[in-house]
Amino acid sequence: MKKTSLLLKSILLSSLLATGQFAGAQSYKKVHKDAIVVDTHNDVLISIMEGMDISKDLRGKTHSDLARFKQGGVDAQFFSVWSDETGDYAFAVKQIDTLKAVVARNEKQMMLATTYEEILEAVKQKKLAVLMGVEGGHMIDSDLDKLDNLYKKGVRYMTLTWNNSTPWASSAADEAGGTVPNPQEGLNDFGKQVVKRMNALGMMVDLSHVGEKTFWDAMATTSKPVLVSHSNVYKLAPVPRNLKDEQIKAVAENGGVIQLNFYSGFLDLSFSKRQEQFMTKHKPEIDSLRAEGWSGARITERMKTRYPKEVQDLRPPLSVLLNHLDYIVNLVGVEHVGLGSDFDGVTSLPQQIDGVEDFPVITKELLARGYSKEDVKKILGENTLRVFKANTTKEGYKD
């Protein structure tokens, strides 16, 4: 009799545990589905320019494709119009035209969005809202008319610099390295005109990649909330691309939002050391592949395939990304943080995050950390939409 009773209790307990786990899974999936998920930085457009078709399954080739955007519950994606320092306005336009052609070919799944209302309409139609951000102010060729034209073509944010400085703004890489090629660090008079024109147009001023002096000059110039499209916390990972506490506070006071970058090296300083050790261990093989003409990206994929356990162990745990988020929330509040993954622009991501399909994992972990459903929705997209909406009210040019 006792054995029967114990067996029944065991079955009941297992059932309750299973039911609880199922309910938990259903709960985070529902929260994620109900939220408007916005990612402010994805670099897959460069892969598209190289011939990739995101309407096909690109697992193992990219972090992104249309099916995985859907799987990840992504509602609005800012596609990065990027170039290294050699790029110009013409190359930016070529990327924009390419992306618009992709949208036209996949109109049942994608919709170009340039306003807050269009984002909501895309969500209503269950299509991916396609937005654009230019990564690197050098692509306006120091010409305000070209900035105007990029806005007319649908661009809704511009990063004032990429790693390279422009003639009118110094980058984080150059300021930290003491290699600013301009007469002064920060924004010159033309740079301030760029910020004011962006405010007037309704284009968000993006302060990722900019140097500290440029950051503070831009904050003193802008009349609208700023975007930091893909950066993290300097205190937790002291690299020039991340924000110091005073910068985080300034973004909050401005009403702006900081979008967390998923790159392992910007989350965990020890990642670079682990990566160096891995590269040293496999140096003969890597050197041989380079001698055969293999590209860096192809070598990276080869290493992942041949040494999956070693490569997996290089990646920081997902908790590290959430620690950066917690830090910002504790410092300035939950209203000033969002997600700017940098998918397809980075070579390593935290564990459990392999592509755009894995955004729901972040929702699950946020709820597990005690964030309310309302706060999770703010982080996933509402904070970004607030800043986007605040920037789209035109006020006329202020020269």
BALOBA-1460 file (C-alpha; in Angstrom, 3 decimals):
// residues 399
<rec num="1" residu="m" x="0.000" y="0.000" z="0.000"/>
<rec num="2" residu="k" x="2.832" y="2.351" z="0.920"/>
<rec num="3" residu="k" x="4.621" y="1.558" z="-2.357"/>
<rec num="4" residu="t" x="1.454" y="2.356" z="-4.310"/>
<rec num="5" residu="s" x="1.019" y="5.610" z="-2.416"/>
<rec num="6" residu="l" x="4.620" y="6.640" z="-3.044"/>
<rec num="7" residu="l" x="4.274" y="5.776" z="-6.719"/>
<rec num="8" residu="l" x="1.141" y="7.915" z="-7.016"/>
<rec num="9" residu="k" x="2.891" y="10.822" z="-5.287"/>
<rec num="10" residu="s" x="5.861" y="10.463" z="-7.599"/>
<rec num="11" residu="i" x="3.614" y="10.458" z="-10.680"/>
<rec num="12" residu="l" x="1.691" y="13.482" z="-9.365"/>
<rec num="13" residu="l" x="4.886" y="15.405" z="-8.595"/>
<rec num="14" residu="s" x="6.330" y="14.644" z="-12.047"/>
<rec num="15" residu="s" x="3.083" y="15.757" z="-13.631"/>
<rec num="16" residu="l" x="3.074" y="19.027" z="-11.688"/>
<rec num="17" residu="l" x="6.687" y="19.733" z="-12.573"/>
<rec num="18" residu="a" x="6.060" y="18.999" z="-16.245"/>
<rec num="19" residu="t" x="2.941" y="21.155" z="-16.220"/>
<rec num="20" residu="g" x="4.867" y="23.986" z="-14.571"/>
<rec num="21" residu="q" x="7.662" y="23.772" z="-17.130"/>
<rec num="22" residu="f" x="5.120" y="23.723" z="-19.952"/>
<rec num="23" residu="a" x="3.324" y="26.729" z="-18.486"/>
<rec num="24" residu="g" x="6.628" y="28.577" z="-18.158"/>
<rec num="25" residu="a" x="7.518" y="27.842" z="-21.759"/>
<rec num="26" residu="q" x="4.098" y="28.955" z="-22.919"/>
<rec num="27" residu="s" x="4.349" y="32.102" z="-20.814"/>
<rec num="28" residu="y" x="7.646" y="33.394" z="-22.254"/>
<rec num="29" residu="k" x="6.577" y="32.487" z="-25.790"/>
<rec num="30" residu="k" x="3.339" y="34.428" z="-25.340"/>
<rec num="31" residu="v" x="5.156" y="37.467" z="-23.933"/>
<rec num="32" residu="h" x="7.543" y="37.365" z="-26.878"/>
<rec num="33" residu="k" x="4.719" y="36.999" z="-29.385"/>
<rec num="34" residu="d" x="2.730" y="39.846" z="-27.834"/>
<rec num="35" residu="a" x="5.740" y="42.199" z="-27.839"/>
<rec num="36" residu="i" x="6.909" y="44.266" z="-30.808"/>
<rec num="37" residu="v" x="10.478" y="43.006" z="-31.194"/>
<rec num="38" residu="v" x="12.851" y="45.570" z="-32.718"/>
<rec num="39" residu="d" x="16.521" y="44.964" z="-33.530"/>
<rec num="40" residu="t" x="18.418" y="48.110" z="-34.470"/>
<rec num="41" residu="h" x="21.477" y="46.579" z="-36.116"/>
<rec num="42" residu="n" x="21.870" y="43.680" z="-38.539"/>
<rec num="43" residu="d" x="24.602" y="43.513" z="-41.196"/>
<rec num="44" residu="v" x="23.139" y="40.806" z="-43.458"/>
<rec num="45" residu="l" x="22.710" y="43.370" z="-46.257"/>
<rec num="46" residu="i" x="26.424" y="43.030" z="-47.061"/>
<rec num="47" residu="s" x="25.929" y="39.258" z="-47.497"/>
<rec num="48" residu="i" x="22.949" y="40.011" z="-49.752"/>
<rec num="49" residu="m" x="25.197" y="42.297" z="-51.809"/>
<rec num="50" residu="e" x="27.569" y="39.343" z="-52.169"/>
<rec num="51" residu="g" x="24.820" y="37.130" z="-53.572"/>
<rec num="52" residu="m" x="23.045" y="35.624" z="-50.561"/>
<rec num="53" residu="d" x="19.265" y="35.175" z="-50.883"/>
<rec num="54" residu="i" x="17.545" y="35.642" z="-47.515"/>
<rec num="55" residu="s" x="14.372" y="34.019" z="-48.817"/>
<rec num="56" residu="k" x="16.328" y="30.724" z="-48.683"/>
<rec num="57" residu="d" x="17.621" y="28.752" z="-45.690"/>
<rec num="58" residu="l" x="21.022" y="30.290" z="-44.910"/>
<rec num="59" residu="r" x="21.849" y="28.385" z="-41.721"/>
<rec num="60" residu="g" x="25.592" y="27.895" z="-41.492"/>
<rec num="61" residu="k" x="26.154" y="30.821" z="-43.865"/>
<rec num="62" residu="t" x="24.540" y="33.785" z="-42.111"/>
<rec num="63" residu="h" x="22.845" y="34.620" z="-38.828"/>
<rec num="64" residu="s" x="19.727" y="35.749" z="-40.696"/>
<rec num="65" residu="d" x="17.133" y="34.726" z="-43.246"/>
<rec num="66" residu="l" x="13.402" y="35.376" z="-43.613"/>
<rec num="67" residu="a" x="12.272" y="32.103" z="-42.073"/>
<rec num="68" residu="r" x="14.483" y="32.655" z="-39.033"/>
<rec num="69" residu="f" x="13.335" y="36.274" z="-38.609"/>
<rec num="70" residu="k" x="9.827" y="34.816" z="-38.373"/>
<rec num="71" residu="q" x="10.945" y="32.055" z="-36.017"/>
<rec num="72" residu="g" x="12.632" y="34.621" z="-33.782"/>
<rec num="73" residu="g" x="9.535" y="36.785" z="-33.625"/>
<rec num="74" residu="v" x="11.367" y="39.809" z="-35.059"/>
<rec num="75" residu="d" x="8.812" y="42.466" z="-36.009"/>
<rec num="76" residu="a" x="11.038" y="45.371" z="-37.082"/>
<rec num="77" residu="q" x="14.613" y="45.134" z="-38.307"/>
<rec num="78" residu="f" x="17.001" y="47.982" z="-39.043"/>
<rec num="79" residu="f" x="19.268" y="46.725" z="-41.826"/>
<rec num="80" residu="s" x="22.700" y="48.313" z="-41.682"/>
<rec num="81" residu="v" x="23.894" y="50.167" z="-44.780"/>
<rec num="82" residu="w" x="27.589" y="49.700" z="-44.074"/>
<rec num="83" residu="s" x="30.950" y="50.282" z="-45.643"/>
<rec num="84" residu="d" x="34.515" y="50.428" z="-44.444"/>
<rec num="85" residu="e" x="36.350" y="53.729" z="-44.832"/>
<rec num="86" residu="t" x="36.533" y="53.302" z="-48.609"/>
<rec num="87" residu="g" x="32.760" y="53.481" z="-49.080"/>
<rec num="88" residu="d" x="30.832" y="56.513" z="-50.280"/>
<rec num="89" residu="y" x="27.360" y="57.832" z="-51.006"/>
<rec num="90" residu="a" x="27.083" y="55.856" z="-54.257"/>
<rec num="91" residu="f" x="27.752" y="52.579" z="-52.460"/>
<rec num="92" residu="a" x="25.173" y="53.450" z="-49.800"/>
<rec num="93" residu="v" x="22.567" y="54.067" z="-52.515"/>
<rec num="94" residu="k" x="23.458" y="50.774" z="-54.193"/>
<rec num="95" residu="q" x="22.801" y="48.925" z="-50.916"/>
<rec num="96" residu="i" x="19.511" y="50.750" z="-50.367"/>
<rec num="97" residu="d" x="18.324" y="49.885" z="-53.879"/>
<rec num="98" residu="t" x="19.352" y="46.256" z="-53.354"/>
<rec num="99" residu="l" x="17.394" y="46.008" z="-50.110"/>
<rec num="100" residu="k" x="14.317" y="47.573" z="-51.694"/>
<rec num="101" residu="a" x="14.524" y="44.990" z="-54.483"/>
<rec num="102" residu="v" x="14.622" y="42.213" z="-51.865"/>
<rec num="103" residu="v" x="11.504" y="43.656" z="-50.218"/>
<rec num="104" residu="a" x="9.731" y="43.849" z="-53.589"/>
<rec num="105" residu="r" x="10.530" y="40.184" z="-54.311"/>
<rec num="106" residu="n" x="9.264" y="39.127" z="-50.892"/>
<rec num="107" residu="e" x="6.328" y="41.483" z="-50.428"/>
<rec num="108" residu="k" x="4.228" y="38.834" z="-48.670"/>
<rec num="109" residu="q" x="6.815" y="38.629" z="-45.889"/>
<rec num="110" residu="m" x="8.469" y="42.060" z="-45.808"/>
<rec num="111" residu="m" x="7.320" y="45.686" z="-45.842"/>
<rec num="112" residu="l" x="9.433" y="48.828" z="-46.093"/>
<rec num="113" residu="a" x="8.735" y="51.083" z="-43.102"/>
<rec num="114" residu="t" x="9.828" y="54.696" z="-42.727"/>
<rec num="115" residu="t" x="7.328" y="55.913" z="-40.115"/>
<rec num="116" residu="y" x="6.046" y="54.743" z="-36.754"/>
<rec num="117" residu="e" x="2.640" y="54.103" z="-38.308"/>
<rec num="118" residu="e" x="4.161" y="51.956" z="-41.056"/>
<rec num="119" residu="i" x="5.913" y="49.812" z="-38.467"/>
<rec num="120" residu="l" x="2.592" y="49.198" z="-36.736"/>
<rec num="121" residu="e" x="0.948" y="48.427" z="-40.090"/>
<rec num="122" residu="a" x="3.654" y="45.861" z="-40.901"/>
<rec num="123" residu="v" x="3.091" y="44.227" z="-37.496"/>
<rec num="124" residu="k" x="-0.652" y="44.177" z="-38.165"/>
<rec num="125" residu="q" x="-0.062" y="42.471" z="-41.523"/>
<rec num="126" residu="k" x="2.393" y="40.046" z="-39.876"/>
<rec num="127" residu="k" x="5.216" y="41.185" z="-42.140"/>
<rec num="128" residu="l" x="8.793" y="42.073" z="-41.216"/>
<rec num="129" residu="a" x="9.064" y="45.877" z="-40.995"/>
<rec num="130" residu="v" x="12.209" y="46.733" z="-42.949"/>
<rec num="131" residu="l" x="14.057" y="49.862" z="-41.808"/>
<rec num="132" residu="m" x="17.473" y="51.228" z="-42.711"/>
<rec num="133" residu="g" x="20.345" y="52.803" z="-40.826"/>
<rec num="134" residu="v" x="23.576" y="54.058" z="-42.392"/>
<rec num="135" residu="e" x="26.630" y="52.913" z="-40.421"/>
<rec num="136" residu="g" x="29.282" y="55.522" z="-41.032"/>
<rec num="137" residu="g" x="28.906" y="59.244" z="-41.677"/>
<rec num="138" residu="h" x="31.638" y="59.068" z="-44.318"/>
<rec num="139" residu="m" x="28.914" y="57.832" z="-46.709"/>
<rec num="140" residu="i" x="27.407" y="61.323" z="-47.032"/>
<rec num="141" residu="d" x="30.677" y="62.562" z="-48.589"/>
<rec num="142" residu="s" x="30.561" y="65.635" z="-46.284"/>
<rec num="143" residu="d" x="27.510" y="66.861" z="-48.222"/>
<rec num="144" residu="l" x="24.252" y="67.812" z="-46.466"/>
<rec num="145" residu="d" x="22.300" y="67.365" z="-49.718"/>
<rec num="146" residu="k" x="23.377" y="63.729" z="-49.786"/>
<rec num="147" residu="l" x="22.244" y="63.351" z="-46.184"/>
<rec num="148" residu="d" x="18.850" y="64.720" z="-47.265"/>
<rec num="149" residu="n" x="18.736" y="62.238" z="-50.140"/>
<rec num="150" residu="l" x="19.468" y="59.285" z="-47.853"/>
<rec num="151" residu="y" x="16.525" y="60.340" z="-45.698"/>
<rec num="152" residu="k" x="14.301" y="60.570" z="-48.780"/>
<rec num="153" residu="k" x="15.407" y="57.053" z="-49.737"/>
<rec num="154" residu="g" x="14.217" y="55.757" z="-46.369"/>
<rec num="155" residu="v" x="17.228" y="55.913" z="-44.039"/>
<rec num="156" residu="r" x="16.090" y="56.593" z="-40.478"/>
<rec num="157" residu="y" x="19.349" y="56.644" z="-38.525"/>
<rec num="158" residu="m" x="22.981" y="57.356" z="-39.233"/>
<rec num="159" residu="t" x="25.989" y="56.427" z="-37.133"/>
<rec num="160" residu="l" x="28.118" y="59.584" z="-37.142"/>
<rec num="161" residu="t" x="31.273" y="57.518" z="-37.595"/>
<rec num="162" residu="w" x="32.262" y="53.920" z="-38.122"/>
<rec num="163" residu="n" x="35.754" y="52.907" z="-36.904"/>
<rec num="164" residu="n" x="37.211" y="55.585" z="-39.161"/>
<rec num="165" residu="s" x="36.875" y="59.292" z="-38.423"/>
<rec num="166" residu="t" x="35.285" y="61.634" z="-40.946"/>
<rec num="167" residu="p" x="36.573" y="65.145" z="-41.694"/>
<rec num="168" residu="w" x="33.908" y="66.359" z="-39.251"/>
<rec num="169" residu="a" x="33.722" y="63.722" z="-36.465"/>
<rec num="170" residu="s" x="36.246" y="61.563" z="-34.620"/>
<rec num="171" residu="s" x="35.650" y="57.849" z="-34.034"/>
<rec num="172" residu="a" x="36.125" y="55.799" z="-30.871"/>
<rec num="173" residu="a" x="38.854" y="53.768" z="-32.557"/>
<rec num="174" residu="d" x="40.818" y="56.862" z="-33.582"/>
<rec num="175" residu="e" x="40.326" y="58.789" z="-30.333"/>
<rec num="176" residu="a" x="41.358" y="55.787" z="-28.212"/>
<rec num="177" residu="g" x="44.323" y="55.055" z="-30.456"/>
<rec num="178" residu="g" x="45.461" y="58.654" z="-30.714"/>
<rec num="179" residu="t" x="45.143" y="58.515" z="-34.490"/>
<rec num="180" residu="v" x="42.483" y="61.155" z="-35.186"/>
<rec num="181" residu="p" x="43.422" y="62.572" z="-38.615"/>
<rec num="182" residu="n" x="41.476" y="65.804" z="-38.118"/>
<rec num="183" residu="p" x="42.738" y="69.063" z="-36.605"/>
<rec num="184" residu="q" x="40.468" y="68.471" z="-33.601"/>
<rec num="185" residu="e" x="38.666" y="65.663" z="-31.832"/>
<rec num="186" residu="g" x="34.891" y="65.667" z="-31.612"/>
<rec num="187" residu="l" x="32.490" y="67.470" z="-33.950"/>
<rec num="188" residu="n" x="33.594" y="70.507" z="-35.914"/>
<rec num="189" residu="d" x="31.087" y="73.128" z="-37.096"/>
<rec num="190" residu="f" x="30.046" y="71.034" z="-40.074"/>
<rec num="191" residu="g" x="29.578" y="68.009" z="-37.818"/>
<rec num="192" residu="k" x="27.211" y="70.007" z="-35.646"/>
<rec num="193" residu="q" x="25.296" y="71.005" z="-38.781"/>
<rec num="194" residu="v" x="24.949" y="67.296" z="-39.613"/>
<rec num="195" residu="v" x="23.408" y="66.559" z="-36.203"/>
<rec num="196" residu="k" x="21.006" y="69.517" z="-36.489"/>
<rec num="197" residu="r" x="19.990" y="68.501" z="-40.013"/>
<rec num="198" residu="m" x="19.331" y="64.932" z="-38.854"/>
<rec num="199" residu="n" x="17.142" y="66.279" z="-36.042"/>
<rec num="200" residu="a" x="15.207" y="68.385" z="-38.515"/>
<rec num="201" residu="l" x="14.772" y="65.581" z="-41.031"/>
<rec num="202" residu="g" x="13.587" y="63.031" z="-38.495"/>
<rec num="203" residu="m" x="16.692" y="60.815" z="-38.717"/>
<rec num="204" residu="m" x="17.981" y="59.384" z="-35.441"/>
<rec num="205" residu="v" x="21.508" y="60.380" z="-34.406"/>
<rec num="206" residu="d" x="23.366" y="57.132" z="-33.692"/>
<rec num="207" residu="l" x="26.314" y="57.391" z="-31.296"/>
<rec num="208" residu="s" x="27.718" y="53.872" z="-31.534"/>
<rec num="209" residu="h" x="31.343" y="53.888" z="-32.785"/>
<rec num="210" residu="v" x="31.895" y="57.590" z="-32.005"/>
<rec num="211" residu="g" x="34.709" y="58.864" z="-29.806"/>
<rec num="212" residu="e" x="34.017" y="60.318" z="-26.361"/>
<rec num="213" residu="k" x="34.618" y="63.877" z="-27.545"/>
<rec num="214" residu="t" x="32.249" y="63.369" z="-30.472"/>
<rec num="215" residu="f" x="29.704" y="61.809" z="-28.102"/>
<rec num="216" residu="w" x="29.667" y="64.824" z="-25.789"/>
<rec num="217" residu="d" x="29.619" y="67.331" z="-28.673"/>
<rec num="218" residu="a" x="26.677" y="65.489" z="-30.225"/>
<rec num="219" residu="m" x="24.809" y="65.385" z="-26.908"/>
<rec num="220" residu="a" x="25.289" y="69.145" z="-26.546"/>
<rec num="221" residu="t" x="23.993" y="69.713" z="-30.087"/>
<rec num="222" residu="t" x="21.038" y="67.359" z="-30.541"/>
<rec num="223" residu="s" x="17.481" y="68.478" z="-29.843"/>
<rec num="224" residu="k" x="16.078" y="64.935" z="-30.089"/>
<rec num="225" residu="p" x="16.615" y="61.670" z="-28.164"/>
<rec num="226" residu="v" x="19.650" y="59.782" z="-29.443"/>
<rec num="227" residu="l" x="20.112" y="56.163" z="-30.446"/>
<rec num="228" residu="v" x="23.144" y="54.066" z="-29.523"/>
<rec num="229" residu="s" x="22.415" y="51.274" z="-31.990"/>
<rec num="230" residu="h" x="24.873" y="48.544" z="-30.932"/>
<rec num="231" residu="s" x="27.060" y="49.179" z="-27.867"/>
<rec num="232" residu="n" x="27.534" y="47.875" z="-24.326"/>
<rec num="233" residu="v" x="28.820" y="48.843" z="-20.871"/>
<rec num="234" residu="y" x="32.448" y="49.980" z="-20.514"/>
<rec num="235" residu="k" x="32.534" y="49.141" z="-16.794"/>
<rec num="236" residu="l" x="31.893" y="45.459" z="-17.592"/>
<rec num="237" residu="a" x="33.985" y="45.286" z="-20.780"/>
<rec num="238" residu="p" x="36.389" y="48.242" z="-21.097"/>
<rec num="239" residu="v" x="36.739" y="48.569" z="-24.862"/>
<rec num="240" residu="p" x="36.454" y="51.913" z="-26.704"/>
<rec num="241" residu="r" x="33.181" y="50.852" z="-28.379"/>
<rec num="242" residu="n" x="31.347" y="50.658" z="-25.046"/>
<rec num="243" residu="l" x="29.796" y="53.441" z="-22.950"/>
<rec num="244" residu="k" x="31.106" y="54.759" z="-19.640"/>
<rec num="245" residu="d" x="28.691" y="55.406" z="-16.782"/>
<rec num="246" residu="e" x="28.508" y="59.157" z="-17.407"/>
<rec num="247" residu="q" x="27.666" y="58.525" z="-21.043"/>
<rec num="248" residu="i" x="24.925" y="56.060" z="-20.088"/>
<rec num="249" residu="k" x="23.475" y="58.646" z="-17.698"/>
<rec num="250" residu="a" x="23.610" y="61.323" z="-20.397"/>
<rec num="251" residu="v" x="21.702" y="59.115" z="-22.858"/>
<rec num="252" residu="a" x="19.035" y="58.547" z="-20.207"/>
<rec num="253" residu="e" x="18.755" y="62.269" z="-19.420"/>
<rec num="254" residu="n" x="18.384" y="62.920" z="-23.145"/>
<rec num="255" residu="g" x="15.542" y="60.358" z="-23.338"/>
<rec num="256" residu="g" x="17.554" y="58.108" z="-25.644"/>
<rec num="257" residu="v" x="18.104" y="54.363" z="-25.749"/>
<rec num="258" residu="i" x="21.165" y="52.073" z="-25.709"/>
<rec num="259" residu="q" x="20.854" y="48.923" z="-27.833"/>
<rec num="260" residu="l" x="22.974" y="46.020" z="-26.619"/>
<rec num="261" residu="n" x="25.521" y="44.507" z="-29.011"/>
<rec num="262" residu="f" x="25.758" y="40.682" z="-28.916"/>
<rec num="263" residu="y" x="29.429" y="40.434" z="-29.953"/>
<rec num="264" residu="s" x="31.408" y="38.289" z="-27.504"/>
<rec num="265" residu="g" x="34.380" y="40.655" z="-27.535"/>
<rec num="266" residu="f" x="32.260" y="43.646" z="-26.472"/>
<rec num="267" residu="l" x="30.596" y="41.641" z="-23.687"/>
<rec num="268" residu="d" x="33.475" y="39.737" z="-22.118"/>
<rec num="269" residu="l" x="37.048" y="41.035" z="-22.090"/>
<rec num="270" residu="s" x="38.433" y="37.531" z="-21.463"/>
<rec num="271" residu="f" x="36.964" y="36.349" z="-24.788"/>
<rec num="272" residu="s" x="39.849" y="37.917" z="-26.724"/>
<rec num="273" residu="k" x="42.387" y="36.062" z="-24.585"/>
<rec num="274" residu="r" x="40.611" y="32.747" z="-25.119"/>
<rec num="275" residu="q" x="40.436" y="33.469" z="-28.840"/>
<rec num="276" residu="e" x="44.161" y="34.268" z="-29.014"/>
<rec num="277" residu="q" x="44.972" y="30.993" z="-27.279"/>
<rec num="278" residu="f" x="42.809" y="29.096" z="-29.758"/>
<rec num="279" residu="m" x="44.447" y="30.846" z="-32.729"/>
<rec num="280" residu="t" x="47.935" y="30.121" z="-31.370"/>
<rec num="281" residu="k" x="47.083" y="26.456" z="-30.867"/>
<rec num="282" residu="h" x="45.882" y="26.106" z="-34.463"/>
<rec num="283" residu="k" x="48.292" y="28.597" z="-36.061"/>
<rec num="284" residu="p" x="49.971" y="26.157" z="-38.498"/>
<rec num="285" residu="e" x="46.596" y="25.089" z="-39.900"/>
<rec num="286" residu="i" x="45.306" y="28.673" z="-40.122"/>
<rec num="287" residu="d" x="48.516" y="29.887" z="-41.800"/>
<rec num="288" residu="s" x="48.242" y="27.042" z="-44.319"/>
<rec num="289" residu="l" x="44.655" y="27.980" z="-45.215"/>
<rec num="290" residu="r" x="45.636" y="31.633" z="-45.601"/>
<rec num="291" residu="a" x="48.484" y="30.603" z="-47.892"/>
<rec num="292" residu="e" x="45.922" y="28.769" z="-50.025"/>
<rec num="293" residu="g" x="43.950" y="32.021" z="-50.344"/>
<rec num="294" residu="w" x="41.125" y="31.298" z="-47.886"/>
<rec num="295" residu="s" x="39.256" y="34.363" z="-46.624"/>
<rec num="296" residu="g" x="39.002" y="35.140" z="-42.901"/>
<rec num="297" residu="a" x="35.289" y="34.300" z="-42.869"/>
<rec num="298" residu="r" x="35.875" y="30.961" z="-44.582"/>
<rec num="299" residu="i" x="38.669" y="30.070" z="-42.162"/>
<rec num="300" residu="t" x="36.378" y="30.937" z="-39.232"/>
<rec num="301" residu="e" x="33.693" y="28.576" z="-40.554"/>
<rec num="302" residu="r" x="36.312" y="25.841" z="-41.103"/>
<rec num="303" residu="m" x="37.479" y="26.148" z="-37.507"/>
<rec num="304" residu="k" x="33.887" y="25.961" z="-36.229"/>
<rec num="305" residu="t" x="33.315" y="22.785" z="-38.217"/>
<rec num="306" residu="r" x="36.554" y="21.065" z="-37.267"/>
<rec num="307" residu="y" x="36.695" y="22.094" z="-33.604"/>
<rec num="308" residu="p" x="33.085" y="22.674" z="-32.515"/>
<rec num="309" residu="k" x="33.666" y="21.996" z="-28.805"/>
<rec num="310" residu="e" x="36.668" y="24.323" z="-28.628"/>
<rec num="311" residu="v" x="34.855" y="27.118" z="-30.497"/>
<rec num="312" residu="q" x="31.758" y="26.673" z="-28.320"/>
<rec num="313" residu="d" x="33.892" y="27.031" z="-25.187"/>
<rec num="314" residu="l" x="35.285" y="30.347" z="-26.447"/>
<rec num="315" residu="r" x="31.810" y="31.913" z="-26.300"/>
<rec num="316" residu="p" x="30.702" y="33.658" z="-23.103"/>
<rec num="317" residu="p" x="27.490" y="32.456" z="-21.433"/>
<rec num="318" residu="l" x="24.261" y="34.287" z="-22.252"/>
<rec num="319" residu="s" x="24.231" y="35.593" z="-18.680"/>
<rec num="320" residu="v" x="27.055" y="37.989" z="-19.620"/>
<rec num="321" residu="l" x="24.814" y="39.779" z="-22.126"/>
<rec num="322" residu="l" x="22.047" y="39.997" z="-19.534"/>
<rec num="323" residu="n" x="24.536" y="41.397" z="-17.010"/>
<rec num="324" residu="h" x="25.155" y="44.369" z="-19.321"/>
<rec num="325" residu="l" x="21.421" y="44.889" z="-19.549"/>
<rec num="326" residu="d" x="20.990" y="44.678" z="-15.768"/>
<rec num="327" residu="y" x="23.798" y="47.201" z="-15.308"/>
<rec num="328" residu="i" x="22.094" y="49.820" z="-17.493"/>
<rec num="329" residu="v" x="18.704" y="49.179" z="-15.883"/>
<rec num="330" residu="n" x="20.155" y="49.533" z="-12.379"/>
<rec num="331" residu="l" x="22.009" y="52.709" z="-13.340"/>
<rec num="332" residu="v" x="19.343" y="54.617" z="-15.290"/>
<rec num="333" residu="g" x="16.159" y="52.540" z="-15.532"/>
<rec num="334" residu="v" x="14.548" y="50.028" z="-17.851"/>
<rec num="335" residu="e" x="13.349" y="52.716" z="-20.284"/>
<rec num="336" residu="h" x="16.790" y="53.239" z="-21.803"/>
<rec num="337" residu="v" x="17.898" y="49.821" z="-23.038"/>
<rec num="338" residu="g" x="17.073" y="47.688" z="-26.079"/>
<rec num="339" residu="l" x="18.623" y="45.206" z="-28.508"/>
<rec num="340" residu="g" x="21.037" y="45.941" z="-31.369"/>
<rec num="341" residu="s" x="22.397" y="42.483" z="-32.068"/>
<rec num="342" residu="d" x="25.031" y="43.137" z="-34.759"/>
<rec num="343" residu="f" x="24.036" y="39.796" z="-36.307"/>
<rec num="344" residu="d" x="26.019" y="39.096" z="-39.484"/>
<rec num="345" residu="g" x="28.500" y="41.765" z="-38.493"/>
<rec num="346" residu="v" x="30.270" y="39.724" z="-35.802"/>
<rec num="347" residu="t" x="32.121" y="36.409" z="-35.657"/>
<rec num="348" residu="s" x="31.170" y="35.245" z="-32.163"/>
<rec num="349" residu="l" x="27.958" y="35.374" z="-30.108"/>
<rec num="350" residu="p" x="27.029" y="34.340" z="-26.563"/>
<rec num="351" residu="q" x="26.063" y="30.738" z="-25.989"/>
<rec num="352" residu="q" x="22.412" y="29.940" z="-26.793"/>
<rec num="353" residu="i" x="22.377" y="32.727" z="-29.398"/>
<rec num="354" residu="d" x="23.202" y="31.421" z="-32.884"/>
<rec num="355" residu="g" x="21.046" y="33.681" z="-35.041"/>
<rec num="356" residu="v" x="17.919" y="35.800" z="-35.290"/>
<rec num="357" residu="e" x="15.801" y="32.764" z="-34.457"/>
<rec num="358" residu="d" x="17.047" y="32.880" z="-30.865"/>
<rec num="359" residu="f" x="15.560" y="36.188" z="-29.712"/>
<rec num="360" residu="p" x="12.895" y="34.306" z="-27.670"/>
<rec num="361" residu="v" x="15.682" y="32.907" z="-25.482"/>
<rec num="362" residu="i" x="16.405" y="36.457" z="-24.317"/>
<rec num="363" residu="t" x="12.758" y="36.940" z="-23.362"/>
<rec num="364" residu="k" x="12.848" y="33.673" z="-21.416"/>
<rec num="365" residu="e" x="15.963" y="34.738" z="-19.492"/>
<rec num="366" residu="l" x="14.641" y="38.242" z="-18.775"/>
<rec num="367" residu="l" x="11.506" y="36.774" z="-17.218"/>
<rec num="368" residu="a" x="13.645" y="34.320" z="-15.244"/>
<rec num="369" residu="r" x="15.618" y="37.284" z="-13.857"/>
<rec num="370" residu="g" x="12.412" y="38.792" z="-12.531"/>
<rec num="371" residu="y" x="11.635" y="41.402" z="-15.169"/>
<rec num="372" residu="s" x="7.897" y="42.023" z="-15.500"/>
<rec num="373" residu="k" x="6.100" y="41.387" z="-18.787"/>
<rec num="374" residu="e" x="5.704" y="45.148" z="-19.210"/>
<rec num="375" residu="d" x="9.419" y="45.777" z="-18.739"/>
<rec num="376" residu="v" x="10.356" y="42.948" z="-21.100"/>
<rec num="377" residu="k" x="8.181" y="44.519" z="-23.790"/>
<rec num="378" residu="k" x="9.952" y="47.850" z="-23.246"/>
<rec num="379" residu="i" x="13.346" y="46.174" z="-23.697"/>
<rec num="380" residu="l" x="12.290" y="44.161" z="-26.746"/>
<rec num="381" residu="g" x="11.009" y="47.137" z="-28.676"/>
<rec num="382" residu="e" x="8.873" y="49.751" z="-26.973"/>
<rec num="383" residu="n" x="11.849" y="51.844" z="-25.842"/>
<rec num="384" residu="t" x="13.211" y="51.928" z="-29.394"/>
<rec num="385" residu="l" x="9.825" y="52.787" z="-30.866"/>
<rec num="386" residu="r" x="9.492" y="55.666" z="-28.392"/>
<rec num="387" residu="v" x="12.793" y="57.172" z="-29.549"/>
<rec num="388" residu="f" x="11.955" y="56.518" z="-33.195"/>
<rec num="389" residu="k" x="8.618" y="58.277" z="-32.829"/>
<rec num="390" residu="a" x="10.173" y="61.221" z="-30.953"/>
<rec num="391" residu="n" x="12.607" y="61.758" z="-33.825"/>
<rec num="392" residu="t" x="10.088" y="61.686" z="-36.647"/>
<rec num="393" residu="t" x="8.397" y="64.986" z="-35.770"/>
<rec num="394" residu="k" x="9.915" y="67.463" z="-38.195"/>
<rec num="395" residu="e" x="10.713" y="70.917" z="-36.896"/>
<rec num="396" residu="g" x="12.268" y="72.647" z="-39.898"/>
<rec num="397" residu="y" x="15.969" y="73.116" z="-40.541"/>
<rec num="398" residu="k" x="18.119" y="74.841" z="-37.945"/>
<rec num="399" residu="d" x="21.358" y="75.922" z="-39.596"/>
